[in-house]
C-alpha cells in the first residue's frame, strides 16, 4: 500500500513525518512525500491508500486543512490521519465550547457573544474575574484574565470595531488600531502571519485554586499524562515549560475522563487539558496534536482499564501502529 505524507517540523524532537515515514517503510509500505501547498496535490494522491499530515495551528495551515482534508477523506476515500472526527475542532475554542457540552463533557461555563450590546450587558452583570479568550492560539497565548466591567468593555469595543490580533494591551495603541483597520481592507481580515479576531467575544468562567493543570494525551488504547505548573504569578499553565511526569502524582479520575472524552468524540488522537473544580475534573481545551517529546517523556501509559504499562514510546509509534491497523482493516 502507498501512503502520502506531508512533511512537518515544529522544532527539536517535534517532527512527526520522519518517524512516520521510517516506521511505515519498515512495515513494508511505500511512502511518498507530497506538497499540500502546491496546485497538484490531488494528482499527487492518485493511487494512494492513506494520507498523513500533522498540520499546526498557524492560520495558513488551518485554511488548507479545513478545505483539503474533508475532500481527501470523504471524496477520495483515503485513510487519513488525522481524520475529520479527530481534527475538525482543532485550535477552535468556539467549536469546542459547543461540541464538548453537546456530548456531555464537563467544561467551565463559557459565553460566546456575536452581538456587541448583548456582550456589554453580560459583562455588566458578570461575576469577575473572567477568562477572556480568542478562538485560536497555543501555549496560553490569546488567553487573559479580566477583572472588571470596565476592562471587559475595553476589549468588547475593540473586538466589535477594528478587531485584535492578540490579547496584548498594545492592541489599544493608536498605531495598532490603524494597522488592524488597514490590514482588514488589504487582506480580508487576516494579517501577515497573524489572524484578525473581530465581531465575537468569548468569556469563560475562572476556576480558582489550580496551581497546575493535567494534560492527558490519548492515542487509541493508551493514555499518557503529566502535570503542567503555572507560570510565576500567573493562572496559566500551558507553555510554562514546568511539568512533572511522575505517574504517582496523576489523579486517575482525569485519565478515566480522558478515555471517556475520546470515546464520546470518537477520535483517534487527542490531548486534553484538565482543571479541577470542587475536586472534579473539567476539560479546558482539546487538541488532536501535541509536542511529541513531552509525551515521550512520560515513563509509561495507562490502558482503558487503567492498567499501567511501563516504558517510554514516541507518540508517532502509537499513531502509526493504529493507522496500519485501520489500513489493513479497510484494504486487506
Buried (B, 14 or more C-beta within 10 A) or exposed (E): BBBBBBBBEBEEEBBBBEBBBEBBEEBEBEBBEBEBEEEEBEEBBEEBBBBBBBBBBBBBBBEBBBEBBBEBBEEEEBBBBBBBEBBBBBBBBBEBBEBBBEEEBBBBEBBBBEEBEEBBEBBEEBEEBBBBBBBBBBEBBBBBBBEEBEBBBBBBBBBBBBBBBBBEEEBEEEEBBEBBEEBBEEEEBBBEEBBBBBBBBBBBBBBEEBEBBBBBBBBBBBBBBBBBBBBEEEBBBBBBEEBEBEBEEBBEBBBBBBBBBBEBBEBBBBBBBBBBBEEEBBBBBBBBBBBBEBBBBBEBBBBBEEEEEEEBBBBBBBBBBBBBEBBEEEEE
